[in-house]
Amino acid sequence: MVDGGKIRRLREAEGLTIAELATKLYVAYSMLAAIELGHREPSVKLLSRLSGHFGCTMDELIRREP
């Protein structure tokens, strides 16, 4: 499961709105908002774009369950 909170924190650290990041990643605002809220999971392709944008691995965006 993707850690939507981490994506939100990374986005906010860059000073981007959801709309701005969605535009950069060529994805709908509603999709990115739903991912950040934990209502949807991104595709592998989108997860790859997110990790590339933030300069981290896809693994770093996945929440570890205890």
N, CA, C and O atoms as CSV, one atom per row, in Angstrom:
chain,resi,resn,atom,element,x,y,z
A,1,MET,N,N,0.835,-1.181,0.000
A,1,MET,CA,C,0.000,0.000,0.000
A,1,MET,C,C,0.880,1.244,0.000
A,1,MET,O,O,1.857,1.328,0.745
A,2,VAL,N,N,0.528,2.192,-0.830
A,2,VAL,CA,C,1.296,3.428,-0.954
A,2,VAL,C,C,0.997,4.344,0.228
A,2,VAL,O,O,-0.138,4.416,0.699
A,3,ASP,N,N,2.019,5.036,0.697
A,3,ASP,CA,C,1.882,5.973,1.808
A,3,ASP,C,C,1.495,7.345,1.257
A,3,ASP,O,O,2.356,8.152,0.907
A,4,GLY,N,N,0.185,7.596,1.185
A,4,GLY,CA,C,-0.311,8.860,0.659
A,4,GLY,C,C,0.140,10.060,1.469
A,4,GLY,O,O,0.357,11.140,0.920
A,5,GLY,N,N,0.281,9.873,2.777
A,5,GLY,CA,C,0.753,10.964,3.630
A,5,GLY,C,C,2.174,11.374,3.288
A,5,GLY,O,O,2.511,12.558,3.325
A,6,LYS,N,N,2.999,10.404,2.958
A,6,LYS,CA,C,4.383,10.716,2.585
A,6,LYS,C,C,4.411,11.471,1.260
A,6,LYS,O,O,5.189,12.409,1.089
A,7,ILE,N,N,3.567,11.061,0.333
A,7,ILE,CA,C,3.494,11.768,-0.952
A,7,ILE,C,C,3.065,13.209,-0.708
A,7,ILE,O,O,3.626,14.132,-1.299
A,8,ARG,N,N,2.076,13.407,0.159
A,8,ARG,CA,C,1.619,14.758,0.481
A,8,ARG,C,C,2.745,15.588,1.111
A,8,ARG,O,O,2.946,16.746,0.746
A,9,ARG,N,N,3.479,14.988,2.062
A,9,ARG,CA,C,4.574,15.718,2.715
A,9,ARG,C,C,5.674,16.091,1.722
A,9,ARG,O,O,6.207,17.200,1.769
A,10,LEU,N,N,6.012,15.167,0.827
A,10,LEU,CA,C,7.026,15.466,-0.186
A,10,LEU,C,C,6.553,16.581,-1.116
A,10,LEU,O,O,7.322,17.474,-1.471
A,11,ARG,N,N,5.283,16.520,-1.505
A,11,ARG,CA,C,4.711,17.550,-2.385
A,11,ARG,C,C,4.729,18.915,-1.702
A,11,ARG,O,O,5.130,19.913,-2.300
A,12,GLU,N,N,4.295,18.948,-0.459
A,12,GLU,CA,C,4.254,20.208,0.280
A,12,GLU,C,C,5.656,20.757,0.524
A,12,GLU,O,O,5.850,21.973,0.516
A,13,ALA,N,N,6.631,19.883,0.740
A,13,ALA,CA,C,8.019,20.317,0.943
A,13,ALA,C,C,8.559,21.033,-0.291
A,13,ALA,O,O,9.429,21.896,-0.183
A,14,GLU,N,N,8.040,20.671,-1.462
A,14,GLU,CA,C,8.435,21.341,-2.700
A,14,GLU,C,C,7.589,22.582,-2.969
A,14,GLU,O,O,7.829,23.304,-3.937
A,15,GLY,N,N,6.605,22.828,-2.116
A,15,GLY,CA,C,5.756,23.995,-2.287
A,15,GLY,C,C,4.760,23.853,-3.430
A,15,GLY,O,O,4.330,24.851,-4.009
A,16,LEU,N,N,4.391,22.618,-3.757
A,16,LEU,CA,C,3.471,22.375,-4.863
A,16,LEU,C,C,2.064,22.100,-4.348
A,16,LEU,O,O,1.890,21.509,-3.282
A,17,THR,N,N,1.072,22.527,-5.100
A,17,THR,CA,C,-0.303,22.144,-4.828
A,17,THR,C,C,-0.557,20.797,-5.492
A,17,THR,O,O,0.238,20.331,-6.308
A,18,ILE,N,N,-1.673,20.182,-5.131
A,18,ILE,CA,C,-2.031,18.918,-5.784
A,18,ILE,C,C,-2.181,19.146,-7.287
A,18,ILE,O,O,-1.724,18.334,-8.092
A,19,ALA,N,N,-2.814,20.239,-7.655
A,19,ALA,CA,C,-3.035,20.545,-9.073
A,19,ALA,C,C,-1.716,20.700,-9.819
A,19,ALA,O,O,-1.582,20.217,-10.944
A,20,GLU,N,N,-0.744,21.364,-9.209
A,20,GLU,CA,C,0.549,21.562,-9.872
A,20,GLU,C,C,1.283,20.241,-10.071
A,20,GLU,O,O,1.843,19.994,-11.139
A,21,LEU,N,N,1.281,19.390,-9.040
A,21,LEU,CA,C,1.953,18.107,-9.168
A,21,LEU,C,C,1.220,17.224,-10.175
A,21,LEU,O,O,1.853,16.531,-10.971
A,22,ALA,N,N,-0.092,17.247,-10.143
A,22,ALA,CA,C,-0.876,16.452,-11.088
A,22,ALA,C,C,-0.538,16.843,-12.525
A,22,ALA,O,O,-0.399,15.978,-13.389
A,23,THR,N,N,-0.408,18.123,-12.775
A,23,THR,CA,C,-0.055,18.604,-14.110
A,23,THR,C,C,1.330,18.107,-14.517
A,23,THR,O,O,1.521,17.651,-15.644
A,24,LYS,N,N,2.291,18.195,-13.606
A,24,LYS,CA,C,3.650,17.734,-13.909
A,24,LYS,C,C,3.702,16.233,-14.205
A,24,LYS,O,O,4.522,15.782,-15.005
A,25,LEU,N,N,2.820,15.461,-13.554
A,25,LEU,CA,C,2.834,14.014,-13.708
A,25,LEU,C,C,1.836,13.514,-14.750
A,25,LEU,O,O,1.730,12.310,-14.983
A,26,TYR,N,N,1.105,14.436,-15.375
A,26,TYR,CA,C,0.111,14.083,-16.398
A,26,TYR,C,C,-0.956,13.133,-15.839
A,26,TYR,O,O,-1.274,12.103,-16.432
A,27,VAL,N,N,-1.490,13.513,-14.690
A,27,VAL,CA,C,-2.532,12.716,-14.041
A,27,VAL,C,C,-3.629,13.671,-13.565
A,27,VAL,O,O,-3.378,14.856,-13.349
A,28,ALA,N,N,-4.829,13.153,-13.406
A,28,ALA,CA,C,-5.947,13.983,-12.957
A,28,ALA,C,C,-5.760,14.392,-11.496
A,28,ALA,O,O,-5.250,13.625,-10.679
A,29,TYR,N,N,-6.182,15.607,-11.191
A,29,TYR,CA,C,-6.151,16.123,-9.826
A,29,TYR,C,C,-6.854,15.154,-8.884
A,29,TYR,O,O,-6.339,14.838,-7.811
A,30,SER,N,N,-8.036,14.682,-9.290
A,30,SER,CA,C,-8.833,13.803,-8.426
A,30,SER,C,C,-8.103,12.502,-8.121
A,30,SER,O,O,-8.228,11.973,-7.016
A,31,MET,N,N,-7.354,11.985,-9.067
A,31,MET,CA,C,-6.588,10.753,-8.850
A,31,MET,C,C,-5.503,10.989,-7.801
A,31,MET,O,O,-5.355,10.196,-6.871
A,32,LEU,N,N,-4.751,12.069,-7.948
A,32,LEU,CA,C,-3.670,12.349,-7.008
A,32,LEU,C,C,-4.219,12.649,-5.618
A,32,LEU,O,O,-3.644,12.218,-4.619
A,33,ALA,N,N,-5.324,13.382,-5.546
A,33,ALA,CA,C,-5.944,13.668,-4.251
A,33,ALA,C,C,-6.399,12.377,-3.579
A,33,ALA,O,O,-6.213,12.211,-2.373
A,34,ALA,N,N,-6.991,11.463,-4.339
A,34,ALA,CA,C,-7.460,10.190,-3.785
A,34,ALA,C,C,-6.288,9.338,-3.300
A,34,ALA,O,O,-6.413,8.634,-2.298
A,35,ILE,N,N,-5.166,9.393,-3.987
A,35,ILE,CA,C,-3.972,8.646,-3.570
A,35,ILE,C,C,-3.450,9.209,-2.251
A,35,ILE,O,O,-3.130,8.451,-1.335
A,36,GLU,N,N,-3.365,10.534,-2.152
A,36,GLU,CA,C,-2.880,11.156,-0.927
A,36,GLU,C,C,-3.785,10.840,0.261
A,36,GLU,O,O,-3.303,10.693,1.384
A,37,LEU,N,N,-5.086,10.736,0.024
A,37,LEU,CA,C,-6.038,10.439,1.090
A,37,LEU,C,C,-6.131,8.950,1.408
A,37,LEU,O,O,-6.784,8.562,2.376
A,38,GLY,N,N,-5.484,8.119,0.603
A,38,GLY,CA,C,-5.505,6.686,0.829
A,38,GLY,C,C,-6.731,5.986,0.284
A,38,GLY,O,O,-7.015,4.848,0.658
A,39,HIS,N,N,-7.464,6.656,-0.599
A,39,HIS,CA,C,-8.664,6.064,-1.185
A,39,HIS,C,C,-8.378,5.264,-2.451
A,39,HIS,O,O,-9.187,4.431,-2.857
A,40,ARG,N,N,-7.233,5.516,-3.071
A,40,ARG,CA,C,-6.862,4.808,-4.305
A,40,ARG,C,C,-5.388,4.484,-4.272
A,40,ARG,O,O,-4.601,5.132,-3.581
A,41,GLU,N,N,-5.031,3.469,-5.031
A,41,GLU,CA,C,-3.631,3.084,-5.196
A,41,GLU,C,C,-3.190,3.517,-6.592
A,41,GLU,O,O,-3.949,3.374,-7.551
A,42,PRO,N,N,-1.975,4.044,-6.718
A,42,PRO,CA,C,-1.496,4.409,-8.054
A,42,PRO,C,C,-1.091,3.173,-8.844
A,42,PRO,O,O,-0.765,2.133,-8.271
A,43,SER,N,N,-1.114,3.298,-10.149
A,43,SER,CA,C,-0.577,2.229,-10.987
A,43,SER,C,C,0.937,2.196,-10.796
A,43,SER,O,O,1.523,3.130,-10.249
A,44,VAL,N,N,1.555,1.127,-11.245
A,44,VAL,CA,C,3.008,1.028,-11.166
A,44,VAL,C,C,3.641,2.159,-11.975
A,44,VAL,O,O,4.653,2.730,-11.569
A,45,LYS,N,N,3.042,2.477,-13.114
A,45,LYS,CA,C,3.555,3.558,-13.960
A,45,LYS,C,C,3.522,4.895,-13.221
A,45,LYS,O,O,4.494,5.650,-13.258
A,46,LEU,N,N,2.403,5.188,-12.549
A,46,LEU,CA,C,2.311,6.449,-11.805
A,46,LEU,C,C,3.231,6.435,-10.596
A,46,LEU,O,O,3.844,7.454,-10.279
A,47,LEU,N,N,3.339,5.307,-9.920
A,47,LEU,CA,C,4.251,5.199,-8.787
A,47,LEU,C,C,5.687,5.462,-9.238
A,47,LEU,O,O,6.464,6.095,-8.523
A,48,SER,N,N,6.028,4.977,-10.415
A,48,SER,CA,C,7.350,5.223,-10.976
A,48,SER,C,C,7.560,6.710,-11.263
A,48,SER,O,O,8.630,7.252,-10.984
A,49,ARG,N,N,6.541,7.368,-11.819
A,49,ARG,CA,C,6.642,8.808,-12.086
A,49,ARG,C,C,6.763,9.603,-10.785
A,49,ARG,O,O,7.530,10.563,-10.709
A,50,LEU,N,N,6.006,9.202,-9.767
A,50,LEU,CA,C,6.088,9.885,-8.467
A,50,LEU,C,C,7.492,9.750,-7.871
A,50,LEU,O,O,8.075,10.731,-7.411
A,51,SER,N,N,8.022,8.539,-7.885
A,51,SER,CA,C,9.356,8.337,-7.318
A,51,SER,C,C,10.413,9.087,-8.120
A,51,SER,O,O,11.354,9.632,-7.544
A,52,GLY,N,N,10.269,9.120,-9.435
A,52,GLY,CA,C,11.209,9.875,-10.256
A,52,GLY,C,C,11.143,11.362,-9.963
A,52,GLY,O,O,12.172,12.034,-9.892
A,53,HIS,N,N,9.942,11.871,-9.795
A,53,HIS,CA,C,9.780,13.299,-9.504
A,53,HIS,C,C,10.418,13.661,-8.163
A,53,HIS,O,O,11.104,14.677,-8.047
A,54,PHE,N,N,10.184,12.818,-7.149
A,54,PHE,CA,C,10.685,13.126,-5.810
A,54,PHE,C,C,12.113,12.646,-5.573
A,54,PHE,O,O,12.689,12.921,-4.520
A,55,GLY,N,N,12.690,11.937,-6.532
A,55,GLY,CA,C,14.072,11.494,-6.396
A,55,GLY,C,C,14.245,10.416,-5.335
A,55,GLY,O,O,15.228,10.410,-4.594
A,56,CYS,N,N,13.282,9.509,-5.272
A,56,CYS,CA,C,13.373,8.408,-4.316
A,56,CYS,C,C,12.994,7.118,-5.044
A,56,CYS,O,O,12.631,7.142,-6.220
A,57,THR,N,N,13.081,6.016,-4.349
A,57,THR,CA,C,12.695,4.750,-4.960
A,57,THR,C,C,11.196,4.531,-4.766
A,57,THR,O,O,10.582,5.141,-3.890
A,58,MET,N,N,10.625,3.678,-5.570
A,58,MET,CA,C,9.214,3.334,-5.401
A,58,MET,C,C,9.003,2.701,-4.031
A,58,MET,O,O,7.979,2.929,-3.388
A,59,ASP,N,N,9.961,1.915,-3.592
A,59,ASP,CA,C,9.878,1.252,-2.297
A,59,ASP,C,C,9.725,2.262,-1.154
A,59,ASP,O,O,9.050,1.986,-0.162
A,60,GLU,N,N,10.351,3.422,-1.300
A,60,GLU,CA,C,10.276,4.436,-0.242
A,60,GLU,C,C,8.879,5.070,-0.137
A,60,GLU,O,O,8.552,5.693,0.873
A,61,LEU,N,N,8.068,4.909,-1.174
A,61,LEU,CA,C,6.713,5.462,-1.156
A,61,LEU,C,C,5.673,4.457,-0.682
A,61,LEU,O,O,4.486,4.772,-0.588
A,62,ILE,N,N,6.131,3.246,-0.385
A,62,ILE,CA,C,5.208,2.198,0.058
A,62,ILE,C,C,5.228,2.113,1.567
A,62,ILE,O,O,6.290,2.050,2.186
A,63,ARG,N,N,4.037,2.112,2.158
A,63,ARG,CA,C,3.894,2.034,3.611
A,63,ARG,C,C,4.215,0.629,4.078
A,63,ARG,O,O,3.760,-0.355,3.494
A,64,ARG,N,N,4.982,0.550,5.108
A,64,ARG,CA,C,5.327,-0.743,5.705
A,64,ARG,C,C,4.322,-1.057,6.793
A,64,ARG,O,O,4.138,-0.283,7.733
A,65,GLU,N,N,3.674,-2.205,6.655
A,65,GLU,CA,C,2.710,-2.648,7.668
A,65,GLU,C,C,3.462,-3.458,8.731
A,65,GLU,O,O,4.332,-4.259,8.390
A,66,PRO,N,N,3.137,-3.257,10.011
A,66,PRO,CA,C,3.827,-4.010,11.071
A,66,PRO,C,C,3.480,-5.482,11.043
A,66,PRO,O,O,3.977,-6.249,11.867
